[in-house]
Amino acid sequence: MGMDSLRVISNRRLAWLNVTDSGNESSTLHKYDTEWKSIFALFNPLPGARQIFDLSIKLAQTSCGMCIPYYEYTEDRELLNDWAQKTGNEGLKKYWLEINQLSIDGIPTNNTAKNS
């Protein structure tokens, strides 16, 4: 979850701002209309933003971490932002219409409705 796209709303709720990428795996959890506007206001604008996943957390578990390798953060990757800015709003809508009308499980995404 890079690109400053995750917000902790409470101790049991978080929101993830999904931006245009290749697939549209789980779009049935997204927010539209008033909910979209109020939750989207929590984020800095990202080019290609198409959905917000609003998640209620019931249980979280962690690994002991004893065999997980260490990784060092070096920098954010800007490739997706650069592509979305270059593509522009109309190009993103066209991409959504061509590529992202169904989730991976075959449910309609309606992801162009909020941007009409």
Buried (B, 14 or more C-beta within 10 A) or exposed (E): EEBEBEBEEEEEEBBBBBBBBEEBEBBEEBBEEEEBEEBBEEBEEBBBBBBBBBEEEEEEEEEEEEEEEEEEEEEEEEEBBEBBBEBEEEBBBEBBEEEBBEBEEEEEBBBBEBEE
